Amino acid sequence: MTNHPLDFSGKVALVTGAASGMGLATAQAFAEAGAAVVLADFKEDAVKAAAHTLVAVGHKALAVRCDVSDDAQVGAMVEQTVGEFGRLDAAFNNAGVMAKIAPVIDSTRDDWDRVIGINLRGVWICMKHELRQMERQGSGAIVNNASVGALTGNPGIASYIASKHGVVGLTRTAALEVCKRGIRVNAVNPGLIDTQIARDVVAGDEQAYAELEKQVPIGRAGRPEEIASVVLWLCSPGASYVVGHALTVDGGMTVP
């Protein structure tokens, strides 16, 4: 067995929002690094197909349908993970949705509840169940997916921005609560990443999306795999002294 810090052989990883984008890329990366992976998403057919693809090439993978805003479903997801693979070593709480674009004055309670329910309450629920298992083991690492939106404002998507600010605060607080128990909690702040949710910010306007890409100092959108590599590092022994940090990965977007 190698001592390479990104070797997850014998480990078990859980990824929410794993049917596509950053979640899928991270699940694939964990599998390629040797982990048994549970892919969770409310899009049941897509996440089953993703897990099947991993199993077909020799990886250990399990698909679970889960709405992260539902406490019972999240509890069942973690129980199924441990029941199938015996433990839980790493979790990427990635599931999230974009707000319907509207200024605060025109936004709706239904959209607020939808976005906060998935993006913030969902992370809280996932952490509760993941941490209970990790505390039993005395080890584990969690990464929550926040956003560069946690660092600034963005007109028209107030609930999304509020949810991501909340994820960072939640991450920092949980990290301080469990760091002496062998568990590390961190977050990642992706910038413009080539996913559907990024296009949702501009309501699918490809020209507007291209303009966003031009504004990134590095000159392009990030790839989901570039977030996956950061998540794996944060969950690895190589990041053993990183606690309660929100690591920004944005191609220079937020450099002062």
DAZIBEL-V563295 format. One record per backbone hydrogen bond with DSSP energy under -1.0 kcal/mol. CO is the residue of the C=O (numbers start at 1). NH is the residue of the N-H. E is the energy in kcal/mol with one decimal. If there is no record, write none. Layout:
BEGIN
CO,NH,E
CO,NH,E
END
This chain:
BEGIN
4,7,-2.0
8,11,-2.3
11,36,-2.6
12,89,-2.4
12,90,-1.9
13,38,-2.7
14,92,-2.7
15,40,-2.8
20,24,-1.5
21,25,-2.4
22,26,-2.0
23,27,-2.5
24,28,-2.6
25,29,-2.0
26,30,-2.7
27,31,-2.3
28,32,-2.6
29,33,-1.5
30,35,-2.3
31,34,-1.7
33,8,-2.7
36,13,-2.9
37,62,-2.2
38,15,-2.6
39,64,-2.6
40,18,-2.6
41,66,-1.2
42,44,-1.4
43,47,-2.3
44,48,-2.2
45,49,-2.0
46,50,-2.0
47,51,-2.3
48,52,-2.5
49,53,-2.0
50,54,-1.6
51,55,-2.6
52,56,-2.4
54,59,-2.2
55,58,-1.9
60,37,-2.6
62,39,-3.0
64,41,-1.8
67,70,-2.2
70,74,-2.2
71,75,-2.6
72,76,-2.2
73,77,-2.1
74,78,-2.3
75,79,-2.3
76,80,-2.6
77,81,-2.1
78,82,-2.4
79,83,-2.8
80,84,-2.3
81,85,-2.7
82,86,-2.2
89,141,-1.8
90,14,-2.4
91,143,-2.8
92,16,-2.2
92,94,-1.4
93,145,-2.7
103,106,-1.6
108,112,-2.3
109,113,-2.9
110,114,-2.1
111,115,-2.6
112,116,-2.7
113,117,-2.1
114,118,-1.6
115,119,-2.8
116,120,-1.7
116,121,-2.8
120,124,-2.2
121,125,-2.9
122,126,-2.5
123,127,-2.7
124,128,-2.3
125,129,-1.9
126,130,-2.8
127,131,-3.3
128,132,-1.5
129,133,-1.4
130,134,-2.6
131,135,-2.9
132,136,-1.4
133,137,-1.6
134,138,-2.4
134,139,-1.6
140,184,-2.0
141,91,-1.8
142,186,-2.5
143,93,-2.4
144,188,-2.1
147,150,-2.1
148,151,-2.0
154,157,-1.7
156,102,-2.6
157,161,-2.3
158,162,-2.9
159,163,-2.3
160,164,-2.1
161,165,-2.3
162,166,-2.2
163,167,-1.9
164,168,-1.7
165,169,-1.9
166,170,-2.7
167,171,-2.6
168,172,-2.4
169,173,-2.0
170,174,-2.7
171,175,-2.4
172,176,-1.6
173,177,-1.5
174,178,-1.7
175,179,-1.5
178,181,-2.2
178,183,-1.3
182,140,-1.0
184,142,-2.8
185,244,-2.3
186,144,-2.3
187,247,-2.4
188,146,-2.7
189,249,-2.4
190,148,-2.1
192,222,-3.2
193,195,-2.2
195,199,-1.3
196,200,-1.8
199,204,-3.2
200,203,-1.7
202,205,-1.9
205,209,-2.3
206,210,-2.4
207,211,-1.9
208,212,-1.9
209,213,-2.1
210,214,-1.8
211,215,-1.1
213,216,-1.3
216,219,-2.3
222,194,-2.9
223,226,-1.9
224,228,-2.2
225,229,-2.0
227,231,-2.4
228,232,-2.6
229,233,-1.7
230,234,-2.5
231,235,-1.7
233,236,-1.4
236,239,-1.8
237,240,-1.6
239,242,-2.2
245,187,-3.0
247,189,-3.1
249,191,-2.1
250,253,-1.5
251,218,-1.3
252,255,-1.4
END
